[in-house]
Amino acid sequence: MGFFSRIVNFIKESIEELKKVTWPSKDTAISSSVVVIGFIVVFAIFLSAIDWLVELVLLALVK
């Protein structure tokens, strides 16, 4: 089996597998995305607060 034949076979098999996937509904996809984005925002705020506190402690130690 040649190189290009294997690539074509891989693409055909991938398409067949994608047809078997049960995709989420639009509402489910949107609500899941909102939850993920919300978690990212909360976690970013948390990490920023920790970073700020560590900076304050280090600046106090240096003085």
C-alpha positions in Angstrom: 0.0 0.0 0.0 1.5 3.3 -1.1 1.9 6.4 1.0 -1.0 8.3 -0.7 -3.3 5.2 -0.6 -2.8 5.1 3.2 -3.6 8.8 3.5 -6.8 8.4 1.5 -7.7 5.3 3.5 -7.1 7.2 6.7 -9.3 10.1 5.6 -12.1 7.8 4.6 -12.0 5.9 7.9 -11.9 9.2 9.8 -15.0 10.4 8.0 -16.8 7.2 8.7 -16.0 7.5 12.4 -17.1 11.1 12.5 -20.5 10.0 11.1 -20.9 7.7 14.2 -20.4 10.6 16.7 -23.4 11.8 18.7 -23.0 15.5 18.6 -24.5 17.7 21.4 -27.5 19.9 20.7 -27.0 23.6 20.2 -28.3 24.4 23.7 -26.1 21.8 25.3 -23.0 23.1 23.5 -23.8 26.7 24.4 -24.4 26.0 28.1 -21.3 23.9 28.3 -19.3 26.7 26.7 -20.7 29.2 29.1 -19.7 27.0 32.1 -16.2 26.6 30.7 -15.7 30.3 30.0 -17.1 31.2 33.4 -14.7 28.7 35.1 -11.8 30.2 33.2 -12.7 33.7 34.2 -13.1 32.8 37.9 -9.8 30.8 37.8 -8.0 33.7 36.1 -9.2 36.1 38.8 -8.2 33.6 41.5 -4.7 33.3 40.0 -4.4 37.1 39.7 -5.2 37.5 43.3 -2.7 34.9 44.4 -0.1 36.6 42.2 -0.8 40.0 43.7 -0.6 38.6 47.3 2.7 36.9 46.5 4.0 40.1 45.0 3.0 42.0 48.2 4.7 39.5 50.4 7.9 39.5 48.4 8.0 43.3 48.3 7.5 43.4 52.0 10.4 41.0 52.5 12.7 42.9 50.2 12.2 46.2 52.1 
